[in-house]
Amino acid sequence: MLKLPVYLDNNATTPVDPAVLEAMIPFFTQHFGNAASKNHIFGWEADEAVTYAREQVAHLIGAEPNEIIFTSGATESNNLALKGIVETYAVKGNHIITLNTEHKAVLDTCKHLEKQGVEVTYLPVQEDGLIDIKALEAAIKPTTILIAVMYANNEIGVIQPISTISAIAKKHGILLFTDATQAVGKILVDVVKDGIDIMAFSAHKMYGPKGVGALYVRRKNPRVKLVAQIDGGGHERGMRSGTLNVPGIVGLGKACELCRLQMADDAARTARLRNKLEQAILQLEGVTVNGNTLYRLPNVSNLSFQYADGEGLLMGFNKNLAVSSGSACSSASLEPSYVLKALGLSNDLAHSSVRFSLSRFTTEEEIDFAIQQITLTLQELKIWSHG
Ligand SMILES: *Cc1c(COP(=O)(O)O)cnc(C)c1O
């Protein structure tokens, strides 16, 4: 039986995989110890579980366990990476290069750093959302200490050429940070092969719980140093103090293990269903895809509907389809998505865009229903607008 509404907003957050929840439960009431308690079995059990989770997380991304710092999520990881690097490498320089399509957690952190005297270059992207490598190289200065480029975009799913970028960074002795929140668990991410120095990701975008994430920090070639942004008991090798969220960390570990084992199958399944949805909707009048479709996450389709306004679209299927529109509800006004604007879309077209993002739990039946619902909505809007 089809359950409504159909959830197609998995880039905003995913449901927790039942196997992840099952792994977490004992760590609330039974093995509830503080992983920093060294004097009794409650602490030892918790510490053992965290150690195991650290291995699971490291394994998924080709890192060493001692290169993983647990945080409260990708927002915190992004903050720690950018602010921590700027503080550590201030003697070397004060210039950061990033993209204007980064997540707000990166852009707003950069804005904050600018107020403190850091110089930030926000590179525009090409029409398809990909970085312009020549522009990147041209932006590098003797004072550049960091290149911060997201692995895959949350709105359009476009995957940046991270190994090409890391080779450029390495050539100039610059560190490469990537917000890989949308990539980890969906596509192969290998910090060694990709040449990544620092990388942020989050459990709740990969079937884990909300409120827990990680930061990969390279330990050799080069050894990356970070000034902690939260001081206290010296947890996580001094880089992130605070009592560890043991159940959350166990959940992140399990989520990483599941992704490692299922990623290929999940990607093939979601890509097939995504393509089915996209191809069907593209048959309708005035529909176009946003972002490069070759270098794209397997689970995302961002579509513009030229002949429908965003509100009408969402009203048409909001009750039955949970999706994201190209309008970001900021405090007062309905702002068009800055990511879509960066691709050159007009305000109107950005407003009439919708992001569909699938998960490993999305079924064929749900996709068939979505196609039907979208087709109907567009037909109705057309009838109204013509008469
Ligand atoms: C969701 C997301 C974040 C924020 O992650 P939280 O764990 O919710 O703080 C950062 N970057 C990208 C690309 C995201 O998709």
The ligand as a Gaussian input file, in Angstrom:
#p B3LYP/6-31G(d) Opt

LIG

0 1
 C       22.743000      19.239000       5.329000
 C       24.009000      19.868000       4.902000
 C       24.823000      20.548000       5.814000
 C       24.427000      20.748000       7.259000
 O       24.512000      19.534000       7.959000
 P       23.924000      19.410000       9.449000
 O       24.442000      18.091000       9.917000
 O       22.455000      19.442000       9.305000
 O       24.468000      20.536000      10.238000
 C       26.003000      21.078000       5.353000
 N       26.378000      20.948000       4.075000
 C       25.626000      20.306000       3.159000
 C       26.103000      20.185000       1.756000
 C       24.414000      19.750000       3.548000
 O       23.666000      19.135000       2.640000

